Amino acid sequence: MLNIPRFLREIGRGRDGARDLNEAEAYELFSAMLDGGIDELELGGVLIAFRMKSESHDELCGFFRACEDRLIRLRRPSGKLLPVVIPSYNGARHQANLTPLLALLLQRFGVPVLVHGPLEGMGRVGTATIFRELGILPSATLAKTQEALDRDGLAFVPTQVVSPGLNNLLALRARLGVRNSAHSLVKMIDPLEGDSVRLVSVSHPEYMTKMRDFFSAGDATAMLLRGTEGEAFANPKRRPQIELFKGGVHQVLFESEIGPIAHLPKLPESIDASATATWITQAMAGHQPLPTPLVNQLACCLYACGYAEDMNQAKAIVAVETNSLAVA
């Protein structure tokens, strides 16, 4: 049994006084957290301690390894293209949540897409709610998720299906009032067997550096960007920097846009699920112009998953298919 007070004495001394755990210690601690092996009071203390001091690189690696060992895996869909895994845990507060639009665009190109996240929006407009408006229901079991992936090339799976332990830690936000380490880890996981393209979004500059260091040290294929209110789609008003980690190589596929916004895209009039779903349907039918930053991100995804041989080809394909002349 873990000596939690010993861990708390190390990590609970604030941002400047705390000692970082090594990877093995972090693995042991987070494994117990995921397995429900820590008393509620002590668990709350651990979560708040990491909230205050933040995770070191070794701690993040240990936490991630504990998550990976406990993921309930899905079979990767057959085909040459890498599937795209989209975590969706933030939802819309001020801007419409266009994660479902990105997923549907990828599906149209024949790229398998797995979206995972909570069923409820925690006061925001979550992806699951918008998908329901679009007629895409969450898959309640692993078997139903696999069936949707194989049949439709698109599935939304609730977090509790693929990682019950992470789901339990995420749920503690309602009681503690703040996010915890699980909110970062859940954006890094891959529930599919074999390689995929993980879309990893961050909100804070500190975590951009942490994620860049993490994926630079491994061989996973991941696309890193500053999220739109935490969601993994490019801000339709101003494109963020989009980076790709693949085969140990780090590339900046698009630089971030700077300066005044030349043209504001036409977006849903309301952020509610019904209005967002209606606008997405119109955009997919060609009745609404796609925001250029999402077109850019779509090109990045096609390159990352193997649909296009290089970014120039990916840009050209997307420009033709979406009737966009602003991809360059």
Buried (B, 14 or more C-beta within 10 A) or exposed (E): EBEBEEBBEBBBBEEEEBEBBBBEBBBBBBBBBBEEEBEEEBBBBBBBBBBBBBBBBBBBBBBBBBBBEBBEEBEBBEEEBBBBBBBBBBBBEEBBBBBBBBBBBBBBBEBBBBBBBBBEBEEBBBBBBBBBBBEBEBBEEBEBBBEBBBEEBBBBBBBBBBBBBBBBBBBBBEEEEEBBBBBBBBBBBBBBEEBBBBBBBBBEEEBBEBBBEBBBEEEBBBBBBBBBBBBBBBBBBBBBBBBBBBEEEEEEBBEBBEEEEEEEBEBBEBBBBEBBBBBBBEBBEEEBBBBBBBBBBBBBBBBBBBBBEEBEBBBBBBBEBBEBEBBE
